[in-house]
């Protein structure tokens, strides 16, 4: 897939295999109304993460160019509410708070947070019980901890980590009714599968990972979080996923731009990394961590993207692109799995980390074929990062 992304005065055009796809100009009200439904006086707030959360006082963080994600959270959501989205949604509130960045994907949040006046507050005492809608714009994903908290306190919300302009102009500008419909079509095509096989090619060698799903119901991330029950939408959305019940085989992992290792898996756990090329210290460090805390090698998710989107350079959107596949290690309790933070020896290890395979992110790793085994039949899903006719026909139906 050859893609180019261009923005023309608010209209975004993506060129995909010679075809131009246009996205409408981003509208905060349209996004929120589609995801959360018509407002009914709900109280909303925005959370951002900061290396030093006290830098929210007097909006000091806005002067740090490295905090572009948090700047988008401020400008797009906090100011967007003040500019009319709050009244358009018939919501109240719109306050901004900051908590200390966790340092890892889906790690639990510290309870301390601060408002723009610099006052120390508590997430458990002042935020979760007092807001109906909580939007989190952060460097590190907060989906897992927020999913647990929403069930405890009864709020709804969305996590939008890694936000950038491409995501605003494309992944957050789409019609999420359509996204949900397409994801459901693919979910129905994959649900109740017995297993999936992924072939990887590195340095002219083929390696295969087999993930057993044992006829479990497929799940979907589709962006809709309507009234009626506590829930968290992960935006941009658009994927179908499973919590594998057993995994074995070998699959490659890109540690850095010039470093590739082979991860060996049995009984659902990565137990060693094998050096292929690059910086051997990264491989050795990974192996030491696997020995110290074996749970960091637990395979917690298999996911397939369902949207036609430009690659943004952020996994939160790029893993939703049609033709990509991702595997995640670590906690999966927010997905309905049994890998919970208490199983890890250290809090900092209890993350959920997606490993994305996409042409523009892992060109060194080829993806000859992804197959589904279901009802004694093998069906090809992806070949060389291109969705098969089977997947395309599911959406077209």
ABEGO torsion letter per residue (X at the ends): XBBBBBBBGGBBBBBBGGBBBBBBBBBAAAAAAAAAEBBAGBBBBBBBBBABAAAABGGAAAABAABAAAAAAAAAAAAAAAAGAAAAAGBBEGBBBBBBBAGBBGBBBBABBBBAAGBBBBAAAAAAAABABBBBBBABBAAAAAAAAAAAAGBBEBBBBGBBAAAAAAAAABBAAAAAAAAAAAAAAABGBABBBBBBBBGGBBBBBBBBAGGBBBBBBAGBBBBGBBBBBBOBBGBBBBBBABBBEBBBBBABAABBBBBBBBGGBBABBBBABEBAAAAAAAAAAAAABAAAABBABBBBBABBBBBAGBAAAAAABBGBBBBBBEBAAAAGBABBAAABABAAABBBBBBBBBAAABAABBBABBBBBBGGBBBBABBGGBBBAAAAAAAAX
